[in-house]
């Protein structure tokens, strides 16, 4: 069964006028539909990346109350990477203590780093 519907529509991607054979057609051609799909996917990825980035940047008030911090907690508190913390330890600017496999830093030493 074919439809005899013929509607003049405007393509939502390129803006050209075309004759649609169904009421749900949005694009004038397959190329416009594919390009619009790619734009939607790209926008979705950008939005997800922005949400993920905003979730990674946060301030944890519990960290400011702890006396001893791990490397990961120190990195979050300072807004630096773990490797930057390790470089500061290797350079002697921060003192760290190994507690079995875990590296612990004193909060006082972190505060003195900025004085």
Secondary structure, DSSP 8 states (H G I E B T S, - for coil): ------EEEE-TTT--EEEESSSS---SSHHHHHHHHHHHHHHHHHHHHHHHHHHHS---TTTTT-SEEEHHHHHHHHT--HHHHHHHHHHTSS-EEEETTEEEEEHHHHHHHT-
